[in-house]
Amino acid sequence: MDKTREIHVSNDEKTTAAALKLADDFIEQLGLTGKPAIRFRLIAEETLGMVRAMTGDFDALFWLENEDDKYRVKLIATTKMDMDKKESLIAASTSGKNAAVKGVMGKIGEIIENGLLNYEDVAKLQQEYGTGYLDYAAMGFNVSAEYMTAGAPLVWSLNNYREQLENAVETDDPAKAAWDELEESIVASIAEDITVGVKKDRVDMTITAKF
């Protein structure tokens, strides 16, 4: 397997530029040209754009991999938020900051932000703000409340999300709107799958594509 070095990224221009340079160098190293090169670069660019749009106090590692005919963009984010920071993040959301989140990558960024809220505080936040803010089922996680609080990792998958929407699109208007958004997503059309694993203060995202 070929892999770049891991680089720290956050929501600023300097780390974004360094990460894009890393992606460009890796694409050149692999000898990719034409559409495969453009598509691999686009996935990296969209991932970093998502990071730029995220809020909160976090640290993320970014890298790219190639194994046989599979190409991956990886992101691992961790946080050490305290309750004051969490409540500030939620206040921003409930005031409408995240209400205009658009696109599949925007929604994944929102999943990562939500996932960075430690399990120990989930119950407190749900009591104060209601279950809607941390509605894992609505985000594409198919888990029970008991499973969620047991400390086991949660996993979101683009393919599972697509299947859920496909089953609901005939009778549910929000599902139809989400399906249309999915159909318009360039990243969703390129990716073989996108997975987001959430466990405590760590979120692990993998975008896998075949060219």
N, CA, C and O of each residue as an XYZ file, in Angstrom:
844
protein
N       0.839     -1.202      0.000
C       0.000      0.000      0.000
C       0.872      1.249      0.000
O       1.837      1.335      0.760
N       0.538      2.210     -0.844
C       1.204      3.511     -0.862
C       0.418      4.476      0.018
O      -0.813      4.458      0.037
N       1.145      5.315      0.743
C       0.489      6.242      1.672
C       1.332      7.498      1.818
O       2.560      7.434      1.861
N       0.663      8.634      1.895
C       1.368      9.882      2.170
C       1.679      9.963      3.661
O       1.201      9.147      4.449
N       2.467     10.935      4.033
C       2.620     11.209      5.464
C       1.322     11.802      5.993
O       0.509     12.324      5.230
N       1.139     11.720      7.290
C      -0.041     12.300      7.922
C       0.238     13.760      8.243
O       1.295     14.093      8.781
N      -0.705     14.627      7.914
C      -0.507     16.058      8.098
C      -1.641     16.623      8.948
O      -2.805     16.273      8.751
N      -1.301     17.496      9.890
C      -2.311     18.132     10.728
C      -3.040     19.211      9.916
O      -2.415     20.039      9.253
N      -4.366     19.179      9.985
C      -5.168     20.194      9.301
C      -6.204     20.763     10.264
O      -6.628     20.107     11.216
N      -6.589     21.982      9.991
C      -7.658     22.625     10.759
C      -8.367     23.577      9.806
O      -8.138     23.541      8.597
N      -9.233     24.432     10.358
C     -10.001     25.311      9.471
C      -9.277     26.620      9.205
O      -9.788     27.700      9.502
N      -8.064     26.508      8.633
C      -7.343     27.711      8.228
C      -6.666     27.485      6.876
O      -6.464     26.346      6.456
N      -6.321     28.578      6.205
C      -5.797     28.503      4.836
C      -4.439     27.827      4.758
O      -4.153     27.120      3.792
N      -3.594     28.039      5.771
C      -2.226     27.522      5.727
C      -2.211     25.993      5.695
O      -1.529     25.401      4.858
N      -2.960     25.347      6.601
C      -2.952     23.884      6.631
C      -3.676     23.308      5.419
O      -3.316     22.236      4.933
N      -4.696     24.016      4.928
C      -5.399     23.561      3.728
C      -4.453     23.538      2.531
O      -4.429     22.568      1.774
N      -3.678     24.598      2.364
C      -2.728     24.685      1.250
C      -1.679     23.580      1.336
O      -1.331     22.973      0.324
N      -1.172     23.318      2.549
C      -0.165     22.274      2.732
C      -0.743     20.897      2.407
O      -0.062     20.061      1.813
N      -1.998     20.661      2.797
C      -2.635     19.372      2.536
C      -2.908     19.173      1.053
O      -2.761     18.062      0.544
N      -3.304     20.233      0.350
C      -3.523     20.131     -1.089
C      -2.217     19.858     -1.824
O      -2.196     19.116     -2.805
N      -1.134     20.454     -1.354
C       0.188     20.184     -1.952
C       0.554     18.715     -1.740
O       1.097     18.072     -2.638
N       0.258     18.189     -0.557
C       0.495     16.783     -0.270
C      -0.281     15.903     -1.249
O       0.256     14.929     -1.776
N      -1.550     16.251     -1.489
C      -2.384     15.485     -2.417
C      -1.828     15.554     -3.832
O      -1.741     14.530     -4.511
N      -1.453     16.736     -4.284
C      -0.925     16.901     -5.641
C       0.351     16.084     -5.837
O       0.530     15.444     -6.873
N       1.237     16.108     -4.840
C       2.490     15.357     -4.933
C       2.228     13.851     -4.990
O       2.903     13.124     -5.719
N       1.237     13.390     -4.212
C       0.924     11.963     -4.185
C       0.318     11.513     -5.507
O       0.651     10.442     -6.015
N      -0.559     12.318     -6.057
C      -1.171     12.008     -7.353
C      -0.097     11.899     -8.437
O      -0.140     11.006     -9.283
N       0.850     12.808     -8.398
C       1.956     12.766     -9.358
C       2.812     11.526     -9.135
O       3.222     10.870    -10.092
N       3.082     11.206     -7.873
C       3.882     10.032     -7.525
C       3.232      8.742     -8.030
O       3.923      7.829     -8.483
N       1.901      8.673     -7.950
C       1.184      7.484     -8.400
C       1.090      7.402     -9.921
O       0.740      6.358    -10.472
N       1.405      8.510    -10.594
C       1.330      8.530    -12.048
C      -0.077      8.660    -12.582
O      -0.342      8.308    -13.731
N      -0.995      9.169    -11.750
C      -2.373      9.358    -12.204
C      -2.465     10.565    -13.130
O      -1.839     11.595    -12.881
N      -3.231     10.438    -14.176
C      -3.463     11.543    -15.106
C      -4.929     11.547    -15.510
O      -5.672     10.624    -15.178
N      -5.341     12.576    -16.220
C      -6.697     12.642    -16.746
C      -7.760     12.632    -15.660
O      -7.578     13.223    -14.595
N      -8.877     11.955    -15.938
C     -10.003     11.939    -15.010
C      -9.660     11.345    -13.645
O     -10.083     11.899    -12.631
N      -8.905     10.229    -13.574
C      -8.562      9.705    -12.252
C      -7.830     10.737    -11.382
O      -8.122     10.860    -10.192
N      -6.893     11.468    -11.964
C      -6.156     12.483    -11.211
C      -7.090     13.601    -10.760
O      -7.030     14.048     -9.614
N      -7.945     14.045    -11.663
C      -8.883     15.125    -11.338
C      -9.832     14.689    -10.231
O     -10.108     15.462     -9.314
N     -10.333     13.463    -10.304
C     -11.302     12.983     -9.329
C     -10.675     12.760     -7.957
O     -11.284     13.089     -6.939
N      -9.464     12.205     -7.918
C      -8.798     11.991     -6.629
C      -8.499     13.334     -5.967
O      -8.665     13.497     -4.758
N      -8.060     14.278     -6.769
C      -7.781     15.619     -6.241
C      -9.062     16.298     -5.751
O      -9.054     16.991     -4.734
N     -10.152     16.096     -6.475
C     -11.426     16.697     -6.094
C     -11.897     16.171     -4.738
O     -12.379     16.940     -3.906
N     -11.757     14.858     -4.516
C     -12.171     14.287     -3.237
C     -11.348     14.888     -2.103
O     -11.890     15.225     -1.051
N     -10.032     15.022     -2.314
C      -9.177     15.628     -1.295
C      -9.578     17.079     -1.047
O      -9.648     17.527      0.098
N      -9.838     17.799     -2.118
C     -10.212     19.214     -2.020
C     -11.539     19.386     -1.277
O     -11.670     20.271     -0.431
N     -12.514     18.541     -1.592
C     -13.816     18.618     -0.932
C     -13.704     18.276      0.552
O     -14.382     18.877      1.385
N     -12.850     17.313      0.879
C     -12.632     16.959      2.287
C     -12.056     18.140      3.054
O     -12.498     18.445      4.162
N     -11.084     18.792      2.471
C     -10.457     19.935      3.135
C     -11.407     21.124      3.194
O     -11.377     21.892      4.156
N     -12.249     21.285      2.180
C     -13.266     22.329      2.230
C     -14.254     22.083      3.359
O     -14.701     23.023      4.015
N     -14.594     20.818      3.585
C     -15.465     20.453      4.691
C     -14.816     20.811      6.026
O     -15.472     21.345      6.921
N     -13.524     20.513      6.152
C     -12.800     20.851      7.383
C     -12.796     22.357      7.608
O     -12.972     22.822      8.734
N     -12.596     23.120      6.536
C     -12.589     24.588      6.646
C     -13.921     25.110      7.177
O     -13.961     26.126      7.871
N     -15.011     24.415      6.851
C     -16.346     24.872      7.241
C     -16.740     24.422      8.641
O     -17.740     24.895      9.182
N     -15.967     23.514      9.234
C     -16.324     23.003     10.560
C     -16.057     24.033     11.641
O     -15.178     24.884     11.511
N     -16.839     23.936     12.719
C     -16.656     24.813     13.862
C     -16.171     23.991     15.050
O     -16.148     22.761     15.002
N     -15.788     24.683     16.107
C     -15.385     23.990     17.325
C     -13.882     23.829     17.433
O     -13.133     24.185     16.523
N     -13.459     23.291     18.552
C     -12.052     23.124     18.887
C     -11.662     21.679     18.590
O     -12.020     20.769     19.338
N     -10.927     21.470     17.496
C     -10.572     20.107     17.118
C      -9.199     20.093     16.461
O      -8.671     21.124     16.046
N      -8.644     18.896     16.382
C      -7.382     18.683     15.683
C      -7.597     17.501     14.751
O      -8.189     16.499     15.154
N      -7.129     17.599     13.520
C      -7.380     16.522     12.553
C      -6.097     16.118     11.840
O      -5.225     16.946     11.576
N      -6.001     14.836     11.537
C      -4.933     14.297     10.709
C      -5.531     13.927      9.357
O      -6.617     13.355      9.277
N      -4.799     14.265      8.296
C      -5.262     14.051      6.924
C      -4.171     13.326      6.159
O      -2.993     13.667      6.270
N      -4.565     12.321      5.378
C      -3.605     11.680      4.480
C      -4.345     10.960      3.356
O      -5.569     10.838      3.385
N      -3.587     10.485      2.366
C      -4.148      9.753      1.228
C      -3.457      8.404      1.113
O      -2.293      8.250      1.484
N      -4.202      7.423      0.585
C      -3.682      6.073      0.432
C      -4.058      5.514     -0.938
O      -5.031      5.939     -1.560
N      -3.265      4.558     -1.382
C      -3.596      3.795     -2.582
C      -3.240      2.335     -2.335
O      -2.123      2.018     -1.924
N      -4.202      1.446     -2.590
C      -3.964      0.013     -2.463
C      -4.633     -0.677     -3.639
O      -5.860     -0.720     -3.729
N      -3.825     -1.213     -4.534
C      -4.334     -1.818     -5.766
C      -5.177     -0.787     -6.524
O      -4.666      0.271     -6.893
N      -6.471     -1.084     -6.762
C      -7.291     -0.135     -7.524
C      -8.158      0.741     -6.628
O      -9.082      1.391     -7.116
N      -7.879      0.770     -5.325
C      -8.648      1.586     -4.390
C      -7.824      2.799     -3.950
O      -6.647      2.687     -3.607
N      -8.477      3.950     -3.971
C      -7.842      5.207     -3.582
C      -8.640      5.789     -2.416
O      -9.865      5.890     -2.486
N      -7.946      6.168     -1.350
C      -8.632      6.614     -0.142
C      -8.135      7.987      0.309
O      -6.949      8.305      0.224
N      -9.080      8.782      0.788
C      -8.772     10.010      1.525
C      -9.187      9.755      2.964
O     -10.319      9.353      3.229
N      -8.263      9.990      3.895
C      -8.499      9.680      5.299
C      -8.450     10.964      6.144
O      -7.655     11.870      5.893
N      -9.322     11.005      7.141
C      -9.337     12.118      8.080
C      -9.671     11.564      9.460
O     -10.683     10.885      9.633
N      -8.828     11.851     10.433
C      -9.108     11.488     11.821
C      -9.122     12.766     12.636
O      -8.120     13.477     12.698
N     -10.249     13.061     13.259
C     -10.402     14.281     14.056
C     -10.610     13.908     15.515
O     -11.319     12.953     15.832
N      -9.982     14.676     16.397
C     -10.163     14.481     17.831
C     -10.430     15.828     18.488
O     -10.061     16.876     17.958
N     -11.064     15.786     19.629
C     -11.364     17.026     20.344
C     -11.260     16.802     21.838
O     -11.367     15.674     22.319
N     -11.052     17.881     22.562
C     -11.068     17.857     24.020
C     -11.990     18.963     24.505
O     -11.636     19.743     25.388
N     -13.179     19.018     23.913
C     -14.122     20.064     24.285
C     -14.592     19.895     25.728
O     -14.784     18.776     26.204
N     -14.772     21.015     26.414
C     -15.468     20.972     27.688
C     -16.919     21.369     27.445
O     -17.292     21.715     26.324
N     -17.739     21.320     28.494
C     -19.169     21.572     28.324
C     -19.446     22.988     27.823
O     -20.370     23.197     27.038
N     -18.645     23.968     28.276
C     -18.870     25.343     27.820
C     -18.692     25.436     26.307
O     -19.492     26.074     25.624
N     -17.636     24.795     25.781
C     -17.396     24.834     24.338
C     -18.493     24.094     23.588
O     -18.931     24.536     22.526
N     -18.938     22.963     24.140
C     -20.006     22.207     23.504
C     -21.286     23.031     23.420
O     -21.954     23.067     22.387
N     -21.613     23.695     24.534
C     -22.841     24.485     24.563
C     -22.753     25.667     23.594
O     -23.760     26.067     23.010
N     -21.549     26.224     23.424
C     -21.371     27.305     22.451
C     -21.600     26.800     21.035
O     -22.201     27.491     20.212
N     -21.115     25.584     20.753
C     -21.306     24.984     19.436
C     -22.787     24.753     19.164
O     -23.282     25.047     18.076
N     -23.485     24.226     20.158
C     -24.906     23.957     19.997
C     -25.689     25.251     19.873
O     -26.632     25.335     19.087
N     -25.303     26.263     20.645
C     -25.982     27.557     20.555
C     -25.863     28.115     19.148
O     -26.820     28.679     18.616
N     -24.682     27.959     18.538
C     -24.490     28.417     17.161
C     -25.404     27.653     16.217
O     -25.965     28.229     15.285
N     -25.552     26.360     16.459
C     -26.403     25.544     15.599
C     -27.869     25.926     15.748
O     -28.570     26.106     14.752
N     -28.334     26.051     16.988
C     -29.743     26.340     17.200
C     -30.106     27.759     16.795
O     -31.280     28.054     16.573
N     -29.128     28.636     16.696
C     -29.414     29.999     16.244
C     -29.481     30.083     14.722
O     -29.769     31.139     14.158
N     -29.215     28.966     14.075
C     -29.369     28.920     12.623
C     -28.075     28.850     11.855
O     -28.093     28.840     10.624
N     -26.942     28.801     12.548
C     -25.663     28.789     11.828
C     -25.552     27.594     10.890
O     -25.073     27.723      9.763
N     -25.995     26.432     11.357
C     -25.868     25.230     10.547
C     -27.137     24.910      9.758
O     -27.202     23.891      9.071
N     -28.131     25.768      9.854
C     -29.398     25.483      9.181
C     -29.241     25.450      7.673
O     -30.016     24.785      6.985
N     -28.249     26.159      7.148
C     -28.076     26.248      5.703
C     -27.058     25.256      5.164
O     -26.605     25.392      4.028
N     -26.687     24.247      5.975
C     -25.723     23.251      5.518
C     -26.267     22.554      4.277
O     -27.376     22.019      4.286
N     -25.485     22.567      3.225
C     -25.919     21.983      1.957
C     -24.893     20.975      1.477
O     -23.705     21.075      1.786
N     -25.365     20.016      0.729
C     -24.475     19.062      0.092
C     -24.089     17.922      1.006
O     -24.164     18.030      2.230
N     -23.673     16.819      0.386
C     -23.303     15.626      1.136
C     -22.111     15.894      2.039
O     -22.107     15.470      3.195
N     -21.090     16.596      1.528
C     -19.912     16.861      2.349
C     -20.247     17.785      3.516
O     -19.684     17.645      4.601
N     -21.160     18.729      3.296
C     -21.598     19.588      4.394
C     -22.270     18.787      5.484
O     -22.042     19.030      6.670
N     -23.096     17.834      5.093
C     -23.779     16.995      6.071
C     -22.789     16.093      6.805
O     -22.934     15.857      8.004
N     -21.783     15.588      6.090
C     -20.764     14.768      6.745
C     -19.977     15.604      7.743
O     -19.648     15.132      8.832
N     -19.671     16.854      7.373
C     -19.003     17.746      8.319
C     -19.829     17.945      9.574
O     -19.288     18.008     10.677
N     -21.147     18.044      9.406
C     -22.036     18.202     10.552
C     -22.040     16.933     11.403
O     -22.079     17.014     12.631
N     -22.001     15.769     10.767
C     -21.917     14.511     11.505
C     -20.637     14.473     12.327
O     -20.651     14.050     13.484
N     -19.528     14.915     11.732
C     -18.257     14.917     12.451
C     -18.312     15.872     13.637
O     -17.865     15.530     14.732
N     -18.860     17.075     13.424
C     -19.002     18.027     14.530
C     -19.815     17.415     15.666
O     -19.424     17.487     16.831
N     -20.948     16.814     15.315
C     -21.797     16.193     16.332
C     -21.079     15.034     17.002
O     -21.183     14.844     18.214
N     -20.343     14.254     16.200
C     -19.648     13.098     16.735
C     -18.550     13.460     17.706
O     -18.204     12.660     18.574
N     -17.994     14.654     17.576
C     -16.921     15.085     18.464
C     -17.429     15.475     19.855
O     -16.636     15.787     20.743
N     -18.742     15.457     20.038
C     -19.295     15.645     21.374
C     -19.129     14.335     22.133
O     -19.642     13.301     21.706
N     -18.425     14.371     23.242
C     -18.144     13.143     23.982
C     -19.417     12.447     24.453
O     -20.399     13.105     24.797
N     -19.398     11.108     24.467
C     -20.545     10.332     24.907
C     -20.995     10.712     26.319
O     -22.187     10.682     26.623
N     -20.037     11.071     27.179
C     -20.382     11.361     28.565
C     -21.357     12.522     28.677
O     -22.090     12.624     29.661
N     -21.374     13.401     27.672
C     -22.218     14.595     27.740
C     -23.476     14.497     26.879
O     -24.317     15.396     26.908
N     -23.610     13.417     26.118
C     -24.737     13.322     25.198
C     -26.068     13.416     25.929
O     -26.958     14.159     25.516
N     -26.204     12.660     27.019
C     -27.473     12.653     27.758
C     -27.797     14.042     28.301
O     -28.949     14.474     28.251
N     -26.787     14.745     28.820
C     -27.014     16.087     29.358
C     -27.485     17.031     28.259
O     -28.408     17.821     28.456
N     -26.844     16.941     27.107
C     -27.187     17.833     26.003
C     -28.577     17.522     25.463
O     -29.314     18.432     25.084
N     -28.937     16.251     25.426
C     -30.263     15.893     24.941
C     -31.346     16.388     25.893
O     -32.409     16.829     25.456
N     -31.074     16.315     27.204
C     -32.041     16.808     28.175
C     -32.264     18.304     28.011
O     -33.388     18.790     28.137
N     -31.179     19.036     27.727
C     -31.272     20.484     27.653
C     -31.796     20.979     26.311
O     -32.573     21.933     26.253
N     -31.367     20.325     25.229
C     -31.686     20.830     23.894
C     -32.637     19.940     23.112
O     -33.054     20.301     22.011
N     -32.990     18.772     23.666
C     -33.868     17.860     22.954
C     -33.073     16.874     22.116
O     -31.897     17.099     21.831
N     -33.712     15.789     21.724
C     -32.993     14.729     21.004
C     -32.727     15.084     19.548
O     -31.897     14.444     18.903
N     -33.411     16.086     19.022
C     -33.273     16.391     17.601
C     -31.871     16.778     17.201
O     -31.423     16.452     16.102
N     -31.159     17.485     18.099
C     -29.820     17.946     17.729
C     -28.869     16.779     17.527
O     -28.017     16.807     16.639
N     -29.021     15.749     18.357
C     -28.152     14.585     18.253
C     -28.965     13.372     17.805
O     -28.854     12.297     18.395
N     -29.767     13.539     16.784
C     -30.602     12.467     16.263
C     -29.764     11.612     15.322
O     -29.694     11.885     14.124
N     -29.127     10.576     15.867
C     -28.220      9.756     15.069
C     -28.942      9.030     13.942
O     -28.386      8.845     12.859
N     -30.198      8.612     14.202
C     -30.947      7.919     13.156
C     -31.150      8.827     11.953
O     -31.014      8.387     10.811
N     -31.476     10.098     12.203
C     -31.692     11.049     11.115
C     -30.408     11.329     10.354
O     -30.449     11.721      9.188
N     -29.249     11.128     11.017
C     -27.977     11.360     10.347
C     -27.511     10.139      9.559
O     -26.461     10.175      8.918
N     -28.302      9.044      9.607
C     -27.921      7.856      8.852
C     -27.390      6.728      9.698
O     -27.072      5.662      9.170
N     -27.282      6.933     11.028
C     -26.879      5.852     11.918
C     -28.113      5.024     12.258
O     -29.157      5.583     12.592
N     -28.007      3.724     12.178
C     -29.116      2.847     12.523
C     -28.799      2.185     13.856
O     -28.392      1.024     13.894
N     -28.985      2.928     14.962
C     -28.611      2.442     16.287
C     -29.703      2.796     17.276
O     -30.441      3.764     17.093
N     -29.793      1.991     18.336
C     -30.734      2.272     19.412
C     -30.072      3.182     20.430
O     -28.852      3.344     20.425
N     -30.873      3.776     21.303
C     -30.329      4.636     22.352
C     -29.428      3.837     23.278
O     -28.414      4.344     23.757
N     -29.803      2.569     23.533
C     -28.988      1.728     24.418
C     -27.622      1.475     23.795
O     -26.601      1.496     24.483
N     -27.613      1.237     22.489
C     -26.352      1.000     21.796
C     -25.490      2.253     21.817
O     -24.278      2.188     22.021
N     -26.132      3.391     21.604
C     -25.405      4.656     21.522
C     -24.697      4.971     22.824
O     -23.581      5.491     22.802
N     -25.318      4.668     23.969
C     -24.738      5.040     25.252
C     -23.842      3.947     25.819
O     -23.288      4.107     26.907
N     -23.692      2.844     25.101
C     -22.893      1.739     25.617
C     -21.406      1.927     25.381
O     -20.595      1.148     25.882
N     -21.041      2.949     24.627
C     -19.635      3.210     24.373
C     -19.095      2.534     23.134
O     -17.916      2.681     22.814
N     -19.945      1.785     22.423
C     -19.505      1.142     21.187
C     -19.399      2.182     20.080
O     -20.099      3.195     20.110
N     -18.530      1.939     19.103
C     -18.405      2.920     18.023
C     -19.658      2.981     17.166
O     -20.323      1.967     16.951
N     -19.975      4.168     16.680
C     -21.049      4.360     15.715
C     -20.417      4.468     14.337
O     -19.334      5.035     14.193
N     -21.077      3.932     13.333
C     -20.537      4.011     11.978
C     -21.623      4.492     11.027
O     -22.701      3.904     10.947
N     -21.325      5.563     10.311
C     -22.194      6.079      9.249
C     -21.576      5.682      7.924
O     -20.360      5.765      7.753
N     -22.404      5.253      6.987
C     -21.917      4.847      5.671
C     -22.752      5.520      4.596
O     -23.979      5.550      4.690
N     -22.109      6.051      3.590
C     -22.822      6.647      2.469
C     -23.727      5.634      1.798
O     -24.853      5.959      1.421
N     -23.244      4.404      1.646
C     -24.056      3.382      0.996
C     -25.298      3.043      1.810
O     -26.374      2.846      1.245
N     -25.159      2.973      3.138
C     -26.330      2.726      3.988
C     -27.304      3.898      3.915
O     -28.519      3.709      3.854
N     -26.755      5.105      3.923
C     -27.575      6.316      3.838
C     -28.346      6.343      2.524
O     -29.534      6.666      2.496
N     -27.660      6.001      1.439
C     -28.302      5.962      0.123
C     -29.445      4.936      0.108
O     -30.515      5.186     -0.446
N     -29.191      3.784      0.725
C     -30.216      2.739      0.773
C     -31.428      3.194      1.586
O     -32.568      2.939      1.196
N     -31.186      3.869      2.719
C     -32.285      4.386      3.539
C     -33.133      5.379      2.746
O     -34.362      5.328      2.780
N     -32.462      6.283      2.033
C     -33.196      7.277      1.254
C     -33.981      6.618      0.124
O     -35.121      6.991     -0.154
N     -33.368      5.648     -0.515
C     -34.016      4.977     -1.639
C     -35.298      4.282     -1.190
O     -36.281      4.229     -1.931
N     -35.276      3.746      0.044
C     -36.453      3.054      0.568
C     -37.557      4.023      0.978
O     -38.732      3.660      1.018
N     -37.160      5.279      1.285
C     -38.139      6.236      1.811
C     -38.584      7.279      0.798
O     -39.544      8.010      1.042
N     -37.900      7.355     -0.326
C     -38.093      8.472     -1.241
C     -39.502      8.529     -1.837
O     -39.972      9.605     -2.207
N     -40.166      7.398     -1.931
C     -41.500      7.369     -2.547
C     -42.558      8.044     -1.680
O     -43.525      8.609     -2.191
N     -42.364      7.980     -0.355
C     -43.428      8.448      0.546
C     -43.020      9.610      1.441
O     -43.852     10.131      2.184
N     -41.759     10.029      1.388
C     -41.284     11.028      2.335
C     -40.631     12.187      1.583
O     -39.628     12.000      0.895
N     -41.205     13.389      1.719
C     -40.682     14.548      0.994
C     -39.256     14.928      1.417
O     -38.426     15.201      0.550
N     -38.939     14.955      2.747
C     -37.551     15.242      3.131
C     -36.560     14.240      2.540
O     -35.457     14.612      2.142
N     -36.961     12.966      2.486
C     -36.085     11.947      1.902
C     -35.871     12.209      0.418
O     -34.772     12.009     -0.099
N     -36.919     12.655     -0.269
C     -36.793     12.971     -1.696
C     -35.830     14.131     -1.911
O     -35.013     14.102     -2.832
N     -35.925     15.161     -1.056
C     -35.009     16.301     -1.165
C     -33.574     15.864     -0.897
O     -32.652     16.294     -1.590
N     -33.382     14.999      0.120
C     -32.046     14.500      0.435
C     -31.512     13.627     -0.697
O     -30.317     13.646     -0.995
N     -32.418     12.848     -1.336
C     -32.013     12.007     -2.473
C     -31.561     12.870     -3.647
O     -30.552     12.576     -4.287
N     -32.305     13.929     -3.927
C     -31.929     14.833     -5.012
C     -30.561     15.454     -4.744
O     -29.740     15.594     -5.650
N     -30.331     15.821     -3.490
C     -29.044     16.399     -3.095
C     -27.929     15.382     -3.285
O     -26.837     15.723     -3.739
N     -28.209     14.133     -2.936
C     -27.226     13.063     -3.098
C     -26.905     12.838     -4.573
O     -25.747     12.644     -4.941
N     -27.936     12.865     -5.409
C     -27.755     12.664     -6.839
C     -26.924     13.776     -7.474
O     -26.237     13.552     -8.470
N     -26.990     14.977     -6.893
C     -26.257     16.124     -7.431
C     -24.817     16.200     -6.923
O     -24.023     16.993     -7.428
N     -24.480     15.384     -5.934
C     -23.152     15.443     -5.315
C     -22.104     14.778     -6.201
O     -22.226     13.599     -6.536
N     -21.093     15.521     -6.573
C     -20.000     14.963     -7.377
C     -19.229     13.936     -6.569
O     -18.883     12.872     -7.081
N     -18.957     14.252     -5.297
C     -18.197     13.320     -4.452
C     -18.951     12.011     -4.274
O     -18.354     10.938     -4.350
N     -20.262     12.088     -4.038
C     -21.064     10.872     -3.860
C     -21.078     10.031     -5.131
O     -21.148      8.804     -5.058
N     -21.012     10.670     -6.284
C     -21.006      9.927     -7.543
C     -19.642      9.280     -7.813
O     -19.558      8.258     -8.493
N     -18.585      9.879     -7.279
C     -17.241      9.342     -7.489
C     -16.916      8.249     -6.470
O     -16.309      7.234     -6.810
N     -17.325      8.465     -5.224
C     -16.924      7.583     -4.130
C     -17.579      6.218     -4.220
O     -18.775      6.113     -4.493
N     -16.801      5.179     -3.992
C     -17.350      3.830     -3.850
C     -18.111      3.752     -2.526
O     -19.167      3.125     -2.443
N     -17.567      4.392     -1.496
C     -18.271      4.532     -0.220
C     -17.570      5.610      0.594
O     -16.399      5.920      0.375
N     -18.317      6.171      1.538
C     -17.771      7.079      2.547
C     -18.220      6.538      3.888
O     -19.414      6.319      4.096
N     -17.288      6.317      4.804
C     -17.652      5.862      6.144
C     -17.153      6.866      7.176
O     -16.078      7.449      7.037
N     -17.958      7.051      8.209
C     -17.582      7.909      9.326
C     -17.786      7.108     10.603
O     -18.917      6.777     10.959
N     -16.697      6.799     11.287
C     -16.769      6.082     12.557
C     -16.609      7.050     13.712
O     -15.712      7.892     13.704
N     -17.481      6.933     14.709
C     -17.472      7.838     15.852
C     -17.289      7.031     17.120
O     -18.069      6.115     17.383
N     -16.282      7.348     17.910
C     -16.090      6.718     19.216
C     -15.476      7.730     20.170
O     -14.331      8.154     20.014
N     -16.278      8.101     21.166
C     -15.867      9.078     22.172
C     -15.388     10.344     21.484
O     -16.152     10.946     20.729
N     -14.132     10.777     21.719
C     -13.700     12.067     21.182
C     -12.924     11.919     19.882
O     -12.122     12.788     19.538
N     -13.154     10.823     19.151
C     -12.434     10.562     17.902
C     -13.424     10.239     16.785
O     -14.343      9.439     16.963
N     -13.222     10.865     15.648
C     -14.026     10.576     14.456
C     -13.072     10.197     13.330
O     -12.111     10.913     13.050
N     -13.346      9.071     12.692
C     -12.479      8.533     11.641
C     -13.280      8.475     10.348
O     -14.242      7.712     10.249
N     -12.894      9.271      9.358
C     -13.603      9.304      8.073
C     -12.725      8.714      6.969
O     -11.534      9.015      6.884
N     -13.319      7.880      6.136
C     -12.627      7.307      4.981
C     -13.500      7.468      3.743
O     -14.650      7.030      3.727
N     -12.949      8.102      2.701
C     -13.599      8.145      1.395
C     -12.832      7.200      0.480
O     -11.630      7.366      0.275
N     -13.526      6.214     -0.065
C     -12.891      5.216     -0.937
C     -13.430      5.351     -2.355
O     -14.639      5.454     -2.565
N     -12.528      5.348     -3.317
C     -12.936      5.454     -4.722
C     -12.116      4.481     -5.562
O     -10.999      4.112     -5.197
N     -12.691      4.072     -6.694
C     -11.980      3.245     -7.670
C     -11.995      4.003     -8.996
O     -13.036      4.495     -9.432
N     -10.826      4.089     -9.626
C     -10.745      4.821    -10.898
C     -10.359      3.863    -12.021
O     -10.237      4.280    -13.173
